Amino acid sequence: MLAGRQKKYCSRNCKNAHNNLNLQSYEAQQKRGRERKLELIKLKGGKCSRCGYGQNHSALEFHHTNPEEKEFALDLRSLSNRKWEAVLEEAKKCMLLCSNCHAEEHNPDCAI
């Protein structure tokens, strides 16, 4: 028997089917991840902290300033499936960089 907030479903199977279809589908996770990434980008100033690029959010990435403190990557999968509070804590350890500046940060000896 379902109780509390679950009462709106006739059974646990119906509840699980609804959640799988609407909350855990690939499309729902992608949408949730993009929305959360946009929110984090706004919280971090909306542009690359090194060069100022801010035209396309897909070209902005989160760089952990101290790799030893990194608990998880802030990619779309983590953004969509982890608790928002955990994501915010992890984002405090990062700076916002564009893809080019992020690549240069990780490969400083590859300059032409």
Protein Blocks (a to p, Z undefined) as FASTA:
>chain_A
ZZhjllmpcbfklmmmmmmmmmmgmklmmmmmmmmmmmmmmmnnopafklopakbmklpc
cddfblklpmbdcdfklmmmmcfklmmmmmmmpccddfklmmmmmmmmlcZZ
